[in-house]
């Protein structure tokens, strides 16, 4: 049996069904655990955790450093410069947003990512 999203071989006891598709565990989790950037409880929790330590992963630190250096940036620009995919960016950016370190804003039809307190844009 193969995952219908990524094509990896999946033993029948480890398959997941979602919307009529057979998926491996990684693809299933990518679909059902999409982080939400606008989540008041996550913001509260992240802010309290960040008082103890910055709690950032290396990917989150790279995204934040890139935005500080070159921002505001589009998702495509961030992904290209850091060699990550859109799902990785969204997952990591949600944490930065919850910690009120970075935010997104729309300019025309394009979404840009910048520092949370950057109000000049």
CORGINOR-V612732 format. One record per residue. RES is the residue in one letter. OMEGA is omega in radians with two decimals (* if undefined). NEAR is the number of other ideal C-beta (glycine too) atoms within 10 Angstrom. Layout:
RES,OMEGA,NEAR
RES,OMEGA,NEAR
This chain:
X,-3.14,11
X,3.04,13
X,-3.10,19
X,3.11,16
X,-3.06,16
X,3.08,12
X,-3.14,10
X,3.09,12
X,-3.10,9
X,3.04,20
X,-3.04,8
X,-3.14,7
X,-3.14,5
X,-3.11,10
X,3.09,16
X,3.11,17
X,3.08,9
X,3.13,13
X,3.09,7
X,3.13,6
X,3.05,13
X,-3.05,17
X,2.97,23
X,-3.09,22
X,-3.12,13
X,-3.13,13
X,3.11,20
X,-3.14,19
X,3.08,12
X,-3.10,16
X,-3.00,15
X,-3.11,10
X,3.12,8
X,-3.13,11
X,3.12,15
X,-3.13,10
X,-3.13,16
X,-3.08,9
X,-3.06,14
X,-3.14,8
X,3.10,8
X,3.10,17
X,3.13,15
X,-3.12,11
X,-3.11,13
X,3.14,19
X,3.12,12
X,3.11,9
X,-3.10,14
X,3.06,16
X,-3.14,8
X,3.09,7
X,-3.12,7
X,3.00,12
X,-3.11,12
X,3.00,17
X,3.12,11
X,3.11,8
X,3.13,16
X,3.11,20
X,3.12,13
X,3.11,16
X,-3.13,28
X,3.13,23
X,3.12,11
X,3.12,16
X,3.11,24
X,-3.05,13
X,-2.97,9
X,-2.99,11
X,-0.07,19
X,-3.11,20
X,3.03,18
X,3.09,15
X,-3.13,17
X,3.13,11
X,3.13,16
X,-3.13,23
X,-3.14,17
X,-3.08,11
X,-3.12,14
X,-3.13,16
X,3.06,7
X,3.11,17
X,-3.10,10
X,3.12,11
X,3.12,13
X,3.11,16
X,-3.10,18
X,3.14,14
X,-3.10,18
X,-3.14,24
X,3.12,24
X,3.11,20
X,3.12,23
X,3.11,23
X,3.13,22
X,3.13,24
X,-3.12,21
X,3.06,14
X,-3.12,21
X,3.13,26
X,3.06,20
X,3.04,15
X,-3.11,13
X,3.07,8
X,-3.00,10
X,3.11,6
X,-3.03,5
X,3.06,11
X,3.11,12
X,3.12,20
X,-3.09,23
X,3.08,18
X,-3.04,17
X,-3.07,14
X,3.13,10
X,-3.08,15
X,-3.12,9
X,-3.08,6
X,*,11
